[in-house]
Amino acid sequence: MKQFLLIIATLGVFLTSCSNKNQNGEAKETFITTSPIVIDTSYTIEYAADIHSLQNVEIRTKVKGHLENIYVDEGAAVKTGQLLFSINKEAFQLELLKAQANLKSAIAQLKINQLELENVKKLHDKNIVSKTELDKAAALLDAANAKIEEAKSEEQVAKLHLSYADIRAPFDGIIDRIPFKKGSMIDEGSLLTTLSNNKEVFAYFNVSEKEYLNIRSQKASIEKNKITLLLADNQPHQYKGNIETIDGEFDKSTGNIAFRAKFANPDILLRHGSSGKVQIINELNNALVIPQKSTFEIQDKYYVFVLDENNRVKAKNIVVKQSLPHLFVIEKNLSTKDRIVFEGIQNVKDGDTITGEFLAMGKIISKFNSK
């Protein structure tokens, strides 16, 4: 049974082959042929991107205490210096009062030591007391001066702690989630919220080494045309961006290098942590192109049917450099002098002699563009 089916299948192929040829072995059908053409063109490449705010910082407490007030809500826009949270100040106010009292005491002690030094100096001048007593009084005065400096330092620390009880916005931005409620006991370093400055955003994306070289070679063109950001709904962001920085080295595990593009975001549409796609237009000058439909693939290799001077076709392996809409950019193994089968390659096999009707590649590209 298997042998019978194999014979039928072989016969079908044979009959199909014969139906496409006349008695001289020439194909009956007329095939459209063309030749590669050199053009200047461009193509768009997309990269998945992570969106980061221009500034995104965690707002944490610097002191321990009870959360006394929350002056903002989640998602609110705030200004630089605006009061966000306050922690109970009583303990810090007492600390400041104590430091100020210690400073006053140190100043009073300094005055006493100054008077003592003056008295000892007079007695020493009259040879009533020894040089040792004079040195001792001078040392006590130095110690009193040091005590004042220490007290002043403690006062500044107390003032600083008191100021830490009011948490203010370090820049204009948007408030994120607030995990604590009013009255909560908060430890030093507790996360109160996150503040994001979204007036501009960064888009980070990874590029292969080959694409990196292409982009670097077209740096001037990229800066001129700028970069497009597609949002999650595939709609383009209103504002164009520019590539600002490139990482210093490739990731050995992926072979990619990270790029950073910057986009204006005055209407605050984009938020920290969102995603999108960066579109970059790469220019191709003097690109040798052929229609994609002129090619066929065997074991991951591309081929075309090339005609010789006798209109005999021969399958030829080609190297594709870049894929464009409807077209392939050819790296090698073809030239503008070659004639290739444009349509009907499924009805041709290696060694056939065909009747060809030439159609210029320019007209083919015009048809593609009109669709």
N, C-alpha and C positions, 0 to 999 in steps of 0.2 A: 504493500500500500504506500509506504514512504517513497519507494523508488518511483511508483506511478505518479505521485504528486510532484516529485522532483522533475520528472520528464515533462509534465504539463507546464510547470513554472518556467523551465528552460525554453520550451517551445513558445510560450507567451513572450518572453524576452526577445527571442529570435524573430517572431512575427512583427513585434513592435519595431525592432531595428530595421527590418526589411521595409516596413510601411513608410519609413522616413527616407528611403533611398530609391533612386531609379536604377535602371539596369546597369549604368556605369559606376554605380557605387556612390553617386553624388546625392547629397541631401536635397529633397524636393523643396523644402521650406526655404524662404528667404529670411536671413537673419540680420537684425540690425547690429551694426558694428560701430565702434568709435575708437578714439585714441585718447590717451591721458593728456591732460592739459595742466599747465602751470598757472596758478592763481595766487593772489594774496587774499587770505581769509582769516577768520578767527573762530574760536570755539569757546564755549562756556563750560567751566568745570565747577562742581559743587563739593563742598566739604561740610560735614556735620560740625556744628559749632556750639560751644557752651558760652552763655552770656553771663558776664560778671559786671557788677557795678563799678563805677570809677573809684568809689570808696565804699567799703563794706566792713564795718568794725563792730565788735562786741562791746556793749556798754556794761561794765562790771563795777561792782562796789569796791571801794578802797578801804572801807571801815565796816565794822560789825555793828548791828543795831536793828531796831524795828523800822519797817517801811512805813513811814508816817503818812506820806501823800504820793499819789500818782497823778501827774498833771496832764498826761497825754493818753491817747487811745491807740490801739493797734491800727496800723495803716495810716496814721496821721502824718501830715507834712509838717516839719519843724524847721526853725531857723537856728543859725549859729548862736550859741549862748542861751537858748531857751531852756527854762527849768523843766526837767522831765520827771525827776523823782526827788523826794527828800526823806532822809532818815532821821529818827528822833535825835534831837541835838542836846538834850540835857546833860548827858555824860561828857560831851565834848566841851560844852560851856563851862562845866565845873572844872574840867582839865585846864581850860584857858585861865579861869580865875585863879586857880592854884599856881599856875606858871607865872601869872602877873604878880601874885603876892610874893613868890620866891624872888622875883626880880627886884621888887621894892626892898625886900629884906637884904638882898645882896648889895644894893646901892647904899642902904643905910650902913651896912658893915664896912663898905669901902670908905665912907666918910669918917667912921671911927678910926680905921686903920691909917687914914691920912693924918688925922690929928695926932695919933700916937707917934707916927713917924716924925712929925714936926717937933714934938716934945722931946723925943729921944735924941733927935739931931741937936737941939739946943743944949741938952745935958752933955752930949758927947763933945760939943764944941768947948764946953767948960771943963772937960775932962772929969765929969762926974760919973759917966757910964762908959763902959768899954765899947770898942769897935764891934764886938760880937752882938751887943744889944742893938746897936744901930742896924747891923745886917739883918738881925732877926725881925725888927720892925719893918724894914724894907721888904723882906720876904713875905710877911703877912699882908702887906699892901698888894704885892703881886698876886698873892692867892685870892685876895678880894676882887681884883680886876678879872681874874680867871673865872671866879664864881659868877660875876656879872655876865660874862660872855656865855657861860653855861646856861644861866637863867634866861638870857635873851634867846638862845637856841631853843630851849624848852617852850618858850612862849610862841616862837614861830611854828614849832611842831604842833602845838595845841591849836593855833589858828588854822594851820593846814588841815588838821583832822576835822575841825569845825566846818571848813569849806568843803571837805569831802562829803559832808552830810547832804549837800545839795548837788545833785547830779544834773549837769547841763549838756546840751547838744554840742559836740565839737565841730559840727559843720551842718549845713543845710541837708536835709534828707528825709527819708520815709522810715517811720517806726515799724519794726517787725513785731513778732509775737511777744507778749509780756507774760512770763510764766508765774510771777508772784502777784499776790493781791495785797491791798492795803492792810497793814497790821502784821504782815509776815515777818518772822525773825530771819534776818539775812546775815550770812557770814561774809567775812572779807573775801572778795573775789567772786561773789555770786553773780551769775549772768542775769541782768535785768531785762535786756532786750538787745536787738541788733539794729544798727542804723545804716541805711544805704543811701548813697548819693547817686541817683540815677539820671542826672542831667546828661551824662555821657556814659556809654557802656563799652566794655571790651568784649570782643568775640574771639575766643581761643579755638583754634582748629589745627589738626595735624596733617602734614603734607609729606608724601614720599620723597625720597632723594631725587628721583628723576623729575618730579613735578617741581621740587624746590629749585632745581637748576633752571628749569623753564621760566619760573616766576622771576628769579633773580636776573635772568638775561633780559627780561622785559620790564624792569623796575620802572623806567620812565613812563612807559605806557600805562602801567597799573596806577601810578600816581595821577596820571592825567584822567583816566576814565573812572577811577575810584571803584570801590567794591560795593556790591549789592548784598544785603542781608535778607534772606527769606525767613519769614516768621513760621511758627508751627502750623499755621493754616495755609502755608505756601504763598502768602501774599507778601510782596516786597515791602521792606521797611521804607518809610517815606524819605529817610535821609541816607545818603551814601557815606561810605567810610573809606579809610585808608589803612594799609598795612603799616604798623608802627614799629614792631619789634619782631625778631626771630630768635628763638632759643640758641644758646651757644653750642649745643651738640645734639646729635641724633640719639634717639632712644634705641639702644642696642637690641631690645627685645622685639620692637616693632619695625625698626628701620625708618621711623618717621621723625620729623622735627616739628616743633610747635610754633605756630605763627600767632600774632595778636593783631587784630584789626580794631580800630576805634570808630564808634558811630555816635553822632549827636542824637539826643533823646529828650528834647525840650518838653514834649508833652507827657513824659514819664510813662510811655506805653510799655517799654521794655523794663523788666524787673530782674533783679539779681537771681540767678539760678535757672532762668528760662533757657530755652534751646532754639536753635534755628539752623539755617544753612548759609554758608558764605559762598557767593558766586564770584568767580574770577574769570575775566575774559582774557584768554591767551591769543596773541596774534601769531599767525603763520604767514611768513613771507616766502614767495617762490615755492609754494607747496604743489607737489605733483599729485593730482587727484584723479580717481576713477569712480564710477558708480558702485555702490555696494552690491547691487543686484547682478553685477558682472562677475562676481566672485563666488567661489564655493569652497567649502572647508572640509579637509580630510585630516583627521588626527591632529587637531589644533593648528593646522597650517592652512594658509589661504592660497588659492590658485585662481588663475584666469585662463581662458582659452585664447591663445595668440594665433593670428593668421600669418602664414608666410606669403611669399609672392605668388604662390599657386593657389591661394585660398584654402590651404590645408591647415587644420587647427591642431594646436599642440598645447597640452596643459602645462602651465608654467607656474612654479612656486613664486610668490611675491612676499615681501615683508611689509606689513602694515605698520605705519608709525603712529597714526592717530585716526580715531573714528569720529566722523562728523555726521550730521543729519543727511542721510542718503548717500554719503560719500566716504571713501577711505583715502587718507593721505598715505602715499606709498614712499617707503624709505629707500628701497632698492629693488633691482631686478626688472624694472620697467622704464620706458622712456617715452617721450612724446612721439617718437617714430613708430612705435608699436601699434598694431591694430588688434583690438580685442572684441570678442563677442559681447554685446551689451545685453540683449534679451534672448531668451530661449536656450540658455546654457544647459537646461535639463534635457534638451533634445539633441545635444551634441556630445560626441565622445572623442577621445584622443585619436587623431589620424583621419577624421572625417574631412572631406572636401565640401565646402559649403558655398552657397551664393550669398554674398553679403551686400547689404545696403548701408552706406556710411552715413552716420549722423554725428555732427560735431558735438563735442562735449559741452561747448558753450550753450547750445540749444537744450541739451539735456538738463544742465544746471538751471536754466531759465524755467523749464517745466517744473522742476522740483520746487523752485522758489515761488511759483505761482499757485502751488497747491496749498 
